[in-house]
């Protein structure tokens, strides 16, 4: 049986960089399109359907970064003393 690599449960630094940049670009383009280059409010009733998408994508990317931090921090803290 082969080990499957799960990029969400065991993220690498490369995965963090790729998804961080994708998140930044996609959310900036959404905000620019919704607000007509920051001349309107993002909280208008027309934009209320896209706002949960922005919040959801932010929470997913934060979860990815937290998993990476926990994975690396646990490995550093639990060294055995000889």
N, C-alpha and C positions, 0 to 999 in steps of 0.2 A: 504494500500500500504506500503510495507516494504522499508526501506532505504537501498540502496546498498552501500557497502563500496568500494570505488575506491582507490586502493593502489597507483596509480600514481598521482591523483589529491590531495589526502589527505594522504601523506606518514607518517608512524610512524617511530620511532627510530629503531625499529626492521627491518623494510623494508629497511631503509638506510644501515644498517649494512650488511644485506644479499646481496643486490644488489651491494654495494660497494666491498664486497669481491669477488662476482662472476665476476664483471667487472675487478678487479685487476688480478685475476687468469687467466681468459680467454684471456685478452690482453697480459699478460706476456707469456703465452703458444704460442700465435700467433706470437709474436715477436721472441721468441726462435726458433720456427719452421721455420720461414721465413728467419732468418739470420744465420742459422746453428750455434747456440750458440754464436751470436754476432761476427762472423768472416766475414760476408758480410754486405753490406748496405741494409737497408730496402727500399730505394728508387729505387731499380732496377726495370726494366720493368716487370719482372716476378711477383713482389710483388705489383704492382700498383693497382690491383683489390682488394686486402685485406686492403689497406691503408684507403679507405673510410669507411670500416666497423669499423676500430679502431676509426676513427674520429667520426662516427655516434654514436657508443656506448658510447664514452666519453661525447658527447653532451647530450645524453639521461640521463646518470647518473648525470651530472651536473644540468640538468633540475629538476631531482628528488630532489637533495639537495637544490636547490634554492626554490622549492615549500615548502619544509619542513621549511626552514628558514623564508620565507615570512609568512607562516601560524603561526608560533610561535612568530615571531616578532610583527605582527599585534595585536595579543592577548595581548601582554605585553604593547604596547604603547597606546592603546585606553581604558584606565581605566577611569571611571567617578570620578570626584572629588565631595565630599560631603561637 
